[in-house]
Amino acid sequence: MYIHALSHYLPSQVVGNEHFTQLNGLSSEWIIERTGITERRKAGVDENTNTMALEAVRRLFDNTSLEPSQIDLIVGATYTPHDTIVTLAHVVQHNLGIPDIPVVSISTACSSLLNAIEVVEGYFAMNKATRAIVIVSEHNTAYNNEHDTVSGHLWGDGAAALLISKERISESDMQVKCLITGGAAHSGKATTGVVLKPLDKGVIMPHGRDVFINACQYMPRVSQQVLEKCGRTIDEVAYVIPHQANLRISMNVIGTLKLPEEKLISNIQRLGNTGCAGCAIAMSEERGRFRKGEIIVVTVFGGGYSYGAMLVEV
């Protein structure tokens, strides 16, 4: 399975930490110390989860010679949907005008990117598809309660898209060598650590410490497991892209893996927590940095709890 093309979209509006200083009295220094975040993106009044997804897909086809008619599977992922019936995946299908193909949308919180890719892996294994689009898009600010001083300053908006093929299309394709996902709903305060109840106050984090502890345990562990599954070692890893939740978590992950900081790819400082889109945005942003033969580990952790890791060879 190969990642043939990548793209991302970020709203133009930038929200700096001073916004939360004025709103809640939280200083920029306090936010940076605890999260690493200096600013985040916010969707405009005419934007939503679906419009961001469509723009990411439009840019995706700017990065490939393939035509939309050659796509035979679409998988979308988000926990902040614009519409829970007409999902972002179906909106993408409608926009591309591709009839009669499988179209699926899923949510495993911030782990959804890897679960979506795993769905593609399953369709490929069953010979039900050969070329797929995966779209991850989050409109966190539509659900967020900015007045929440615990987590209201964490969230940003954005989307990314990947074109994944069963067989290699070009020499620049990145190969997905191994992929592991799992649910950890049995751990700690998994079902209450971070929640989004649209009819209540939106996304909140009542047990942030528990989320932190479990994220710092599961992401390094599953990263080691995916390396072992592929017969590779941590010394062979060129970069790690962890879920962009908190810079302290990311630093803890690479510390546990005994990797130097220069092997960490992080965008949370500029973008905030963009949910399941964060790792894909980072891969798209840094695609030109990757060199042939390099090994990249993408590892995720989300509410519920969910987790996973993917090993990609450039």
C-alpha positions in Angstrom: 0.0 0.0 0.0 1.4 3.4 -1.0 0.8 7.0 -0.2 1.0 8.6 -3.7 0.0 12.2 -2.9 -0.6 14.4 0.1 -2.2 17.8 0.5 -3.6 20.0 3.3 -5.7 23.1 3.9 -5.5 25.6 6.7 -7.9 28.5 7.3 -6.3 32.0 6.9 -7.5 33.4 10.2 -4.8 33.1 12.9 -5.7 33.2 16.6 -2.8 34.1 18.9 -2.6 33.4 22.6 -3.4 37.1 23.3 -7.0 36.2 22.4 -7.3 34.0 25.4 -5.5 36.5 27.6 -8.2 39.0 26.8 -11.0 36.4 27.1 -9.9 34.4 30.2 -6.8 36.1 31.6 -4.6 33.2 30.5 -1.1 34.5 29.7 0.7 33.5 26.5 3.6 32.3 28.6 1.2 30.0 30.7 -0.3 28.5 27.5 3.1 27.9 25.9 4.6 26.4 29.0 1.7 23.8 29.3 1.0 23.1 25.6 3.7 24.6 23.4 1.0 26.5 21.4 1.6 30.1 20.3 -1.2 30.3 17.7 -3.9 28.3 15.9 -6.1 28.6 12.8 -9.8 29.2 12.9 -12.2 28.5 10.1 -14.0 31.5 8.6 -17.8 32.1 8.9 -18.2 30.6 5.4 -16.1 27.5 6.2 -16.8 24.2 7.9 -15.5 20.7 8.1 -16.7 19.9 4.6 -15.5 23.0 2.8 -12.0 22.5 4.3 -12.1 18.8 3.2 -13.0 19.8 -0.4 -10.2 22.3 -0.6 -7.7 19.7 0.6 -9.0 17.3 -2.0 -8.8 20.0 -4.8 -5.2 20.5 -3.8 -4.6 16.8 -3.7 -5.4 16.5 -7.4 -3.0 19.3 -8.1 -0.3 16.9 -6.8 -1.1 13.9 -9.1 -1.7 13.1 -12.7 -4.5 10.8 -11.7 -8.1 11.8 -12.5 -11.0 11.6 -10.0 -12.6 8.9 -12.2 -9.7 6.6 -11.2 -10.6 6.7 -7.5 -12.7 3.7 -6.3 -12.9 4.3 -2.6 -13.4 7.4 -0.4 -12.9 7.3 3.4 -13.5 10.4 5.5 -12.7 10.9 9.2 -13.7 13.6 11.7 -15.2 14.0 15.2 -16.4 17.5 14.4 -18.8 16.9 11.5 -20.7 19.6 9.7 -23.4 17.1 8.9 -23.7 13.7 10.6 -25.8 12.2 7.8 -24.4 13.6 4.6 -20.8 13.0 5.7 -17.7 14.7 4.5 -16.8 11.6 2.5 -20.1 11.8 0.6 -19.7 15.5 0.0 -16.3 14.8 -1.5 -17.8 12.1 -3.7 -20.5 14.5 -4.9 -18.0 17.2 -5.6 -15.7 14.9 -7.6 -18.7 13.3 -9.4 -17.5 9.7 -9.0 -20.6 7.4 -9.1 -21.1 4.0 -7.4 -18.0 3.5 -5.3 -17.7 2.7 -1.6 -17.9 5.8 0.6 -17.3 5.6 4.3 -16.9 8.0 7.2 -15.5 7.0 10.6 -14.5 8.5 13.9 -12.1 7.2 16.5 -11.4 10.7 17.8 -7.8 11.9 17.2 -6.7 8.5 16.1 -9.1 8.5 13.1 -6.3 9.1 10.4 -4.8 5.7 11.0 -8.1 3.9 11.4 -9.2 5.4 8.1 -6.0 4.2 6.4 -6.7 0.8 8.0 -10.1 0.8 6.4 -8.4 1.3 3.0 -6.0 -1.5 3.8 -9.0 -3.8 4.3 -10.7 -2.8 1.1 -7.4 -3.4 -0.8 -7.0 -6.8 0.9 -10.5 -7.9 -0.2 -9.8 -6.6 -3.7 -12.7 -4.2 -3.4 -10.6 -1.1 -4.3 -7.2 -0.1 -5.7 -7.0 3.7 -5.4 -8.5 5.5 -2.4 -8.8 9.0 -1.0 -8.6 9.5 2.7 -9.8 12.9 4.0 -9.3 14.1 7.6 -10.9 17.4 8.6 -11.6 19.0 11.9 -13.6 22.2 12.7 -12.8 22.2 16.4 -13.7 25.9 16.8 -17.3 25.2 15.9 -17.6 22.9 18.9 -15.1 24.4 21.3 -16.0 26.4 24.4 -13.4 29.2 24.4 -14.3 30.2 27.9 -13.1 26.8 29.2 -9.8 27.6 30.9 -8.8 23.9 30.9 -8.8 23.2 27.2 -10.5 26.0 25.4 -7.2 27.4 24.1 -6.0 24.1 22.6 -8.0 23.7 19.4 -7.4 24.7 15.8 -9.0 23.9 12.5 -7.6 22.3 9.3 -7.9 19.4 6.8 -5.7 17.1 4.9 -6.1 14.5 2.1 -4.1 11.4 1.0 -4.3 9.5 -2.2 -3.4 5.9 -1.4 -2.9 3.1 -3.9 -2.7 -0.6 -3.7 0.3 -0.7 -6.1 3.1 1.8 -6.6 2.2 4.5 -9.1 5.4 6.5 -9.1 8.9 6.3 -7.7 8.2 9.1 -5.2 5.4 7.1 -3.5 5.8 6.3 0.2 5.1 2.8 1.2 3.0 2.0 4.2 4.9 -1.0 5.6 3.0 -1.7 8.9 0.0 -0.3 10.7 -1.3 -1.1 14.1 -4.4 0.4 15.8 -6.2 -0.4 19.0 -8.8 0.7 21.5 -7.9 1.4 25.1 -11.3 2.1 26.6 -10.4 -0.1 29.6 -7.6 2.3 30.7 -7.9 5.1 33.2 -10.6 7.6 32.6 -10.9 6.7 28.9 -14.6 7.4 28.5 -14.6 10.7 30.4 -11.0 12.1 29.8 -12.0 14.2 26.8 -15.6 14.4 25.5 -17.6 16.3 22.9 -21.3 16.4 23.6 -22.8 18.8 21.1 -26.0 19.4 23.1 -24.0 20.3 26.1 -20.9 22.6 26.2 -18.9 21.1 23.3 -15.5 19.6 23.6 -14.1 19.6 27.1 -11.3 17.8 28.9 -12.4 17.0 32.5 -9.5 14.6 33.1 -6.6 16.1 31.1 -4.0 14.6 33.4 -5.3 11.1 32.7 -5.3 11.8 28.9 -1.7 13.0 29.2 -0.5 9.9 31.1 -2.1 7.4 28.8 -1.0 9.3 25.6 2.6 9.2 26.9 2.3 5.5 27.5 0.5 4.3 24.4 2.2 6.2 21.7 5.8 5.1 22.4 4.6 1.6 23.1 2.7 1.1 19.8 5.5 2.8 18.0 7.9 0.2 19.3 5.4 -2.5 18.3 5.1 -1.3 14.7 8.9 -1.2 14.4 9.1 -4.8 15.7 6.3 -5.9 13.4 8.3 -4.6 10.4 11.7 -5.9 11.7 13.1 -2.4 12.1 14.8 -0.7 15.0 14.4 2.7 16.6 17.8 3.8 15.3 16.5 3.5 11.7 13.8 6.0 12.3 14.3 9.4 10.5 11.3 11.1 11.9 8.4 10.6 14.3 5.1 12.4 13.8 3.0 12.1 17.0 -0.6 13.2 17.3 -0.4 17.0 17.6 -2.1 17.3 21.0 0.4 18.9 23.3 4.1 19.6 22.8 4.9 18.2 26.2 3.3 14.9 25.2 5.3 14.9 21.9 8.6 15.6 23.8 7.7 12.8 26.3 7.1 10.4 23.4 10.5 10.9 21.7 12.1 11.0 25.1 10.7 7.5 25.9 11.8 6.3 22.5 15.3 7.8 23.2 15.2 9.9 20.0 16.8 13.3 19.6 14.5 16.3 19.3 15.5 16.9 15.6 13.6 13.7 14.7 10.4 15.1 16.0 8.0 16.7 13.5 5.6 19.1 15.3 3.1 21.7 14.1 1.1 22.2 17.2 3.0 25.4 18.0 1.5 27.1 15.0 -1.7 25.2 14.5 -3.0 24.1 17.9 -4.6 20.7 18.2 -6.1 19.9 14.8 -7.5 16.6 15.9 -7.2 13.7 13.5 -6.0 16.0 10.8 -2.8 17.0 12.7 -0.4 14.2 11.6 -1.6 14.3 8.0 -1.2 18.0 7.8 2.4 17.6 9.2 3.2 14.9 6.6 1.9 17.1 3.8 3.8 20.2 5.1 7.1 18.3 5.5 6.8 16.0 2.4 9.7 17.8 0.7 11.9 17.2 3.6 11.7 13.4 3.4 14.4 11.5 1.5 14.3 8.2 -0.3 14.7 5.2 2.0 13.9 7.1 5.2 11.6 5.5 7.8 8.9 7.6 9.4 6.7 6.6 12.3 3.3 8.2 12.7 1.7 7.6 16.1 -1.7 8.7 17.4 -3.8 8.8 20.5 -7.4 9.9 20.9 -10.3 10.2 23.3 -12.1 7.0 24.1 -9.2 6.0 24.3 -7.9 5.0 20.9 -4.3 4.7 19.6 -2.1 3.5 16.8 1.1 3.7 14.8 2.1 3.5 11.2 5.5 2.9 9.7 6.1 4.6 6.3 9.2 4.1 4.1 9.9 7.0 1.8 
